[in-house]
Amino acid sequence: MIRRPSARTERVLGTARRTPHSGTSGHSGISGHSGTSGQSGLTAEPVAPGADVFWNTSLRLVLEVLDQRRSPAHLKSVLSPTVMELVQRLSISHDPTRRLGAARTHRTHVNTASPHAAEVCATFRRGPRTFAIAARIENTDNKGWMVTALHVV
């Protein structure tokens, strides 16, 4: 009969741990939410419907405006007035990173904050450099999704 190691440290080091903890997690891997997918046993908070598509589209538009390849007027339907003013100011400011090339999205993330809001972020590249952008998007009944806060790093 072959003895199987009971802890990761025993598998790696060949000896058992000298602590009461076995080296394995006591967490079963199943969250408290119902409706698991069955593949991993874990469920994530569902992303508000349409948030990911809206974020990717509005991010692309914002980056095009910051690159001065698109007019800020194209953003009126997706940005709140305060965010619109911010993007307009950024687009006319002297930004030395523009000479690195056009901004290209790299990774995007959407985290649901509530059924009608999400906190989103992304990385984008200009030449060899990587930059970050974060925002809050909210779904209003009469206007659909809108960027209500934006921070470009």
C-alpha atoms as an extended CHARMM CRD file, in Angstrom:
* protein
*
       153  EXT
         1         1  MET       CA              0.0000000000        0.0000000000        0.0000000000  PROA      1               0.0000000000
         2         2  ILE       CA              1.3440000000        3.4080000000       -1.0100000000  PROA      2               0.0000000000
         3         3  ARG       CA              1.0250000000        6.1850000000        1.5620000000  PROA      3               0.0000000000
         4         4  ARG       CA             -0.2750000000        9.4290000000        0.0000000000  PROA      4               0.0000000000
         5         5  PRO       CA              0.9570000000       12.7500000000        1.4120000000  PROA      5               0.0000000000
         6         6  SER       CA             -1.7380000000       14.6690000000        3.2510000000  PROA      6               0.0000000000
         7         7  ALA       CA             -0.3330000000       18.1560000000        3.0120000000  PROA      7               0.0000000000
         8         8  ARG       CA              1.3370000000       20.2200000000        0.3210000000  PROA      8               0.0000000000
         9         9  THR       CA              4.4540000000       20.6880000000        2.4540000000  PROA      9               0.0000000000
        10        10  GLU       CA              4.7420000000       16.9530000000        2.8720000000  PROA      10              0.0000000000
        11        11  ARG       CA              4.5050000000       16.5080000000       -0.8940000000  PROA      11              0.0000000000
        12        12  VAL       CA              7.1370000000       19.1710000000       -1.4900000000  PROA      12              0.0000000000
        13        13  LEU       CA              9.5110000000       18.5850000000        1.4050000000  PROA      13              0.0000000000
        14        14  GLY       CA              8.8220000000       14.9080000000        2.0510000000  PROA      14              0.0000000000
        15        15  THR       CA              8.0810000000       15.5150000000        5.7310000000  PROA      15              0.0000000000
        16        16  ALA       CA              4.8850000000       16.3000000000        7.5800000000  PROA      16              0.0000000000
        17        17  ARG       CA              4.2760000000       19.7350000000        9.0580000000  PROA      17              0.0000000000
        18        18  ARG       CA              4.8420000000       20.1170000000       12.7610000000  PROA      18              0.0000000000
        19        19  THR       CA              1.8270000000       22.4190000000       13.2130000000  PROA      19              0.0000000000
        20        20  PRO       CA             -1.8030000000       21.5180000000       13.8410000000  PROA      20              0.0000000000
        21        21  HSD       CA             -2.6340000000       22.9610000000       10.3990000000  PROA      21              0.0000000000
        22        22  SER       CA             -2.4710000000       20.3720000000        7.6240000000  PROA      22              0.0000000000
        23        23  GLY       CA             -1.4600000000       22.8570000000        4.9280000000  PROA      23              0.0000000000
        24        24  THR       CA             -4.7580000000       22.5860000000        3.1230000000  PROA      24              0.0000000000
        25        25  SER       CA             -7.4970000000       25.1500000000        3.1490000000  PROA      25              0.0000000000
        26        26  GLY       CA            -10.5610000000       24.5460000000        5.2500000000  PROA      26              0.0000000000
        27        27  HSD       CA            -12.6100000000       26.3910000000        2.6170000000  PROA      27              0.0000000000
        28        28  SER       CA            -14.6710000000       24.0290000000        0.5110000000  PROA      28              0.0000000000
        29        29  GLY       CA            -14.4260000000       26.1780000000       -2.6030000000  PROA      29              0.0000000000
        30        30  ILE       CA            -18.1730000000       26.6780000000       -2.7660000000  PROA      30              0.0000000000
        31        31  SER       CA            -19.5000000000       30.1530000000       -2.2210000000  PROA      31              0.0000000000
        32        32  GLY       CA            -22.7160000000       30.9930000000       -0.4660000000  PROA      32              0.0000000000
        33        33  HSD       CA            -24.4230000000       31.9630000000       -3.7330000000  PROA      33              0.0000000000
        34        34  SER       CA            -26.7770000000       29.5670000000       -5.4400000000  PROA      34              0.0000000000
        35        35  GLY       CA            -26.6160000000       28.8030000000       -9.1220000000  PROA      35              0.0000000000
        36        36  THR       CA            -23.0150000000       27.6850000000       -9.4520000000  PROA      36              0.0000000000
        37        37  SER       CA            -21.7510000000       26.8280000000      -12.8780000000  PROA      37              0.0000000000
        38        38  GLY       CA            -20.5760000000       23.4230000000      -11.7310000000  PROA      38              0.0000000000
        39        39  GLN       CA            -17.1230000000       23.7490000000      -13.2720000000  PROA      39              0.0000000000
        40        40  SER       CA            -15.1050000000       25.2620000000      -10.4640000000  PROA      40              0.0000000000
        41        41  GLY       CA            -17.6130000000       25.3950000000       -7.6330000000  PROA      41              0.0000000000
        42        42  LEU       CA            -17.0360000000       29.1510000000       -7.3070000000  PROA      42              0.0000000000
        43        43  THR       CA            -19.4090000000       31.8610000000       -8.4170000000  PROA      43              0.0000000000
        44        44  ALA       CA            -18.6080000000       35.4640000000       -9.0730000000  PROA      44              0.0000000000
        45        45  GLU       CA            -20.9230000000       38.3860000000       -8.6270000000  PROA      45              0.0000000000
        46        46  PRO       CA            -22.6870000000       38.6590000000      -11.9900000000  PROA      46              0.0000000000
        47        47  VAL       CA            -21.6970000000       41.7050000000      -13.9850000000  PROA      47              0.0000000000
        48        48  ALA       CA            -24.5890000000       44.0600000000      -14.5460000000  PROA      48              0.0000000000
        49        49  PRO       CA            -25.9900000000       43.3300000000      -18.0290000000  PROA      49              0.0000000000
        50        50  GLY       CA            -24.2740000000       45.3760000000      -20.7110000000  PROA      50              0.0000000000
        51        51  ALA       CA            -21.6670000000       46.9060000000      -18.3770000000  PROA      51              0.0000000000
        52        52  ASP       CA            -18.7140000000       45.1330000000      -19.9680000000  PROA      52              0.0000000000
        53        53  VAL       CA            -19.7340000000       46.0290000000      -23.5250000000  PROA      53              0.0000000000
        54        54  PHE       CA            -20.4300000000       49.6380000000      -22.5370000000  PROA      54              0.0000000000
        55        55  TRP       CA            -17.0960000000       49.9500000000      -20.7170000000  PROA      55              0.0000000000
        56        56  ASN       CA            -15.0670000000       48.5810000000      -23.6140000000  PROA      56              0.0000000000
        57        57  THR       CA            -16.8390000000       50.8550000000      -26.1010000000  PROA      57              0.0000000000
        58        58  SER       CA            -16.6540000000       53.9940000000      -23.9740000000  PROA      58              0.0000000000
        59        59  LEU       CA            -13.0050000000       53.2910000000      -23.0820000000  PROA      59              0.0000000000
        60        60  ARG       CA            -12.0970000000       53.1000000000      -26.7570000000  PROA      60              0.0000000000
        61        61  LEU       CA            -13.9240000000       56.3710000000      -27.4270000000  PROA      61              0.0000000000
        62        62  VAL       CA            -12.2880000000       58.1530000000      -24.4820000000  PROA      62              0.0000000000
        63        63  LEU       CA             -8.8230000000       57.0270000000      -25.5850000000  PROA      63              0.0000000000
        64        64  GLU       CA             -9.4970000000       58.2330000000      -29.1280000000  PROA      64              0.0000000000
        65        65  VAL       CA            -10.5140000000       61.6470000000      -27.7620000000  PROA      65              0.0000000000
        66        66  LEU       CA             -7.4060000000       61.7930000000      -25.5440000000  PROA      66              0.0000000000
        67        67  ASP       CA             -5.3160000000       60.9540000000      -28.6210000000  PROA      67              0.0000000000
        68        68  GLN       CA             -7.0540000000       63.8250000000      -30.4390000000  PROA      68              0.0000000000
        69        69  ARG       CA             -8.2830000000       61.3900000000      -33.1090000000  PROA      69              0.0000000000
        70        70  ARG       CA            -11.9410000000       61.9690000000      -32.2240000000  PROA      70              0.0000000000
        71        71  SER       CA            -13.9410000000       65.0300000000      -31.1950000000  PROA      71              0.0000000000
        72        72  PRO       CA            -15.0750000000       65.1970000000      -27.5560000000  PROA      72              0.0000000000
        73        73  ALA       CA            -18.6060000000       65.7890000000      -28.8550000000  PROA      73              0.0000000000
        74        74  HSD       CA            -18.8100000000       62.0550000000      -29.6170000000  PROA      74              0.0000000000
        75        75  LEU       CA            -18.7820000000       61.3560000000      -25.8810000000  PROA      75              0.0000000000
        76        76  LYS       CA            -21.7980000000       63.4110000000      -24.7940000000  PROA      76              0.0000000000
        77        77  SER       CA            -24.0760000000       60.3940000000      -24.6650000000  PROA      77              0.0000000000
        78        78  VAL       CA            -21.7000000000       58.2420000000      -22.5870000000  PROA      78              0.0000000000
        79        79  LEU       CA            -20.1200000000       60.6870000000      -20.1030000000  PROA      79              0.0000000000
        80        80  SER       CA            -21.6790000000       62.6910000000      -17.2970000000  PROA      80              0.0000000000
        81        81  PRO       CA            -21.1830000000       66.4700000000      -17.6380000000  PROA      81              0.0000000000
        82        82  THR       CA            -18.3280000000       66.5960000000      -15.0880000000  PROA      82              0.0000000000
        83        83  VAL       CA            -16.4980000000       63.6830000000      -16.6970000000  PROA      83              0.0000000000
        84        84  MET       CA            -17.0880000000       65.2460000000      -20.1040000000  PROA      84              0.0000000000
        85        85  GLU       CA            -15.4020000000       68.4500000000      -18.9100000000  PROA      85              0.0000000000
        86        86  LEU       CA            -12.4530000000       66.4530000000      -17.5540000000  PROA      86              0.0000000000
        87        87  VAL       CA            -11.9530000000       64.5640000000      -20.8190000000  PROA      87              0.0000000000
        88        88  GLN       CA            -12.1850000000       67.7990000000      -22.8460000000  PROA      88              0.0000000000
        89        89  ARG       CA             -9.4920000000       69.3940000000      -20.6680000000  PROA      89              0.0000000000
        90        90  LEU       CA             -7.2550000000       66.3380000000      -20.9270000000  PROA      90              0.0000000000
        91        91  SER       CA             -7.6650000000       66.2160000000      -24.6950000000  PROA      91              0.0000000000
        92        92  ILE       CA             -6.4410000000       69.7960000000      -25.1850000000  PROA      92              0.0000000000
        93        93  SER       CA             -3.6770000000       69.6320000000      -22.5780000000  PROA      93              0.0000000000
        94        94  HSD       CA             -0.0560000000       69.1080000000      -23.5120000000  PROA      94              0.0000000000
        95        95  ASP       CA              0.5080000000       65.3960000000      -22.9530000000  PROA      95              0.0000000000
        96        96  PRO       CA              4.0700000000       64.3150000000      -23.7340000000  PROA      96              0.0000000000
        97        97  THR       CA              3.0460000000       60.6400000000      -23.7910000000  PROA      97              0.0000000000
        98        98  ARG       CA              1.0880000000       61.2000000000      -27.0180000000  PROA      98              0.0000000000
        99        99  ARG       CA              4.3620000000       61.1070000000      -28.9390000000  PROA      99              0.0000000000
       100       100  LEU       CA              4.7420000000       57.4660000000      -27.8730000000  PROA      100             0.0000000000
       101       101  GLY       CA              1.9140000000       56.5610000000      -30.2470000000  PROA      101             0.0000000000
       102       102  ALA       CA             -1.7850000000       55.8670000000      -30.1930000000  PROA      102             0.0000000000
       103       103  ALA       CA             -3.3180000000       54.4030000000      -27.0520000000  PROA      103             0.0000000000
       104       104  ARG       CA             -4.2310000000       50.7090000000      -27.3550000000  PROA      104             0.0000000000
       105       105  THR       CA             -6.3510000000       48.9670000000      -24.7360000000  PROA      105             0.0000000000
       106       106  HSD       CA             -4.5990000000       46.1020000000      -23.0470000000  PROA      106             0.0000000000
       107       107  ARG       CA             -6.8100000000       44.6540000000      -20.2970000000  PROA      107             0.0000000000
       108       108  THR       CA            -10.1990000000       45.6530000000      -18.9710000000  PROA      108             0.0000000000
       109       109  HSD       CA            -11.9860000000       44.6840000000      -15.7670000000  PROA      109             0.0000000000
       110       110  VAL       CA            -15.5740000000       45.1830000000      -14.6150000000  PROA      110             0.0000000000
       111       111  ASN       CA            -16.6330000000       44.7650000000      -10.9800000000  PROA      111             0.0000000000
       112       112  THR       CA            -20.2920000000       45.0870000000      -10.0880000000  PROA      112             0.0000000000
       113       113  ALA       CA            -20.8570000000       47.6420000000       -7.3280000000  PROA      113             0.0000000000
       114       114  SER       CA            -24.6600000000       47.3720000000       -7.3390000000  PROA      114             0.0000000000
       115       115  PRO       CA            -27.3240000000       46.1590000000       -9.7740000000  PROA      115             0.0000000000
       116       116  HSD       CA            -27.1260000000       49.5230000000      -11.5390000000  PROA      116             0.0000000000
       117       117  ALA       CA            -23.4380000000       50.4460000000      -11.1540000000  PROA      117             0.0000000000
       118       118  ALA       CA            -20.0110000000       49.0030000000      -11.7840000000  PROA      118             0.0000000000
       119       119  GLU       CA            -16.4620000000       49.9850000000      -10.9840000000  PROA      119             0.0000000000
       120       120  VAL       CA            -14.2710000000       49.4310000000      -13.9920000000  PROA      120             0.0000000000
       121       121  CYS       CA            -10.6050000000       49.7300000000      -14.8180000000  PROA      121             0.0000000000
       122       122  ALA       CA             -8.2660000000       49.0580000000      -17.6910000000  PROA      122             0.0000000000
       123       123  THR       CA             -4.6990000000       49.2470000000      -18.7650000000  PROA      123             0.0000000000
       124       124  PHE       CA             -3.6920000000       50.7420000000      -22.0730000000  PROA      124             0.0000000000
       125       125  ARG       CA             -0.4080000000       51.0270000000      -23.8730000000  PROA      125             0.0000000000
       126       126  ARG       CA              1.3530000000       53.8060000000      -25.6990000000  PROA      126             0.0000000000
       127       127  GLY       CA              4.4600000000       52.4520000000      -27.3380000000  PROA      127             0.0000000000
       128       128  PRO       CA              6.4110000000       50.4810000000      -24.7240000000  PROA      128             0.0000000000
       129       129  ARG       CA              4.6740000000       52.1040000000      -21.7260000000  PROA      129             0.0000000000
       130       130  THR       CA              1.5660000000       50.9020000000      -19.8970000000  PROA      130             0.0000000000
       131       131  PHE       CA             -0.9570000000       53.2690000000      -18.3000000000  PROA      131             0.0000000000
       132       132  ALA       CA             -4.1010000000       52.7850000000      -16.2150000000  PROA      132             0.0000000000
       133       133  ILE       CA             -7.5960000000       54.2060000000      -16.2790000000  PROA      133             0.0000000000
       134       134  ALA       CA            -10.4140000000       53.6440000000      -13.8040000000  PROA      134             0.0000000000
       135       135  ALA       CA            -14.0370000000       54.6930000000      -13.7970000000  PROA      135             0.0000000000
       136       136  ARG       CA            -17.4550000000       54.2150000000      -12.3010000000  PROA      136             0.0000000000
       137       137  ILE       CA            -20.3150000000       53.5100000000      -14.6650000000  PROA      137             0.0000000000
       138       138  GLU       CA            -23.9680000000       53.7160000000      -13.7430000000  PROA      138             0.0000000000
       139       139  ASN       CA            -27.0780000000       52.5730000000      -15.5170000000  PROA      139             0.0000000000
       140       140  THR       CA            -29.8480000000       55.1610000000      -15.4010000000  PROA      140             0.0000000000
       141       141  ASP       CA            -33.2740000000       54.1520000000      -16.6220000000  PROA      141             0.0000000000
       142       142  ASN       CA            -33.6990000000       57.0800000000      -18.9950000000  PROA      142             0.0000000000
       143       143  LYS       CA            -30.1620000000       57.3380000000      -20.4510000000  PROA      143             0.0000000000
       144       144  GLY       CA            -28.7060000000       53.8450000000      -20.1840000000  PROA      144             0.0000000000
       145       145  TRP       CA            -25.0810000000       53.3820000000      -19.0730000000  PROA      145             0.0000000000
       146       146  MET       CA            -23.0130000000       56.4650000000      -18.3400000000  PROA      146             0.0000000000
       147       147  VAL       CA            -19.4750000000       57.0860000000      -17.0660000000  PROA      147             0.0000000000
       148       148  THR       CA            -19.9180000000       59.0880000000      -13.8510000000  PROA      148             0.0000000000
       149       149  ALA       CA            -16.3170000000       59.1610000000      -12.6090000000  PROA      149             0.0000000000
       150       150  LEU       CA            -12.9910000000       58.8010000000      -14.4060000000  PROA      150             0.0000000000
       151       151  HSD       CA             -9.3630000000       58.7210000000      -13.3340000000  PROA      151             0.0000000000
       152       152  VAL       CA             -6.4770000000       58.4320000000      -15.7970000000  PROA      152             0.0000000000
       153       153  VAL       CA             -3.0630000000       57.5060000000      -14.4120000000  PROA      153             0.0000000000
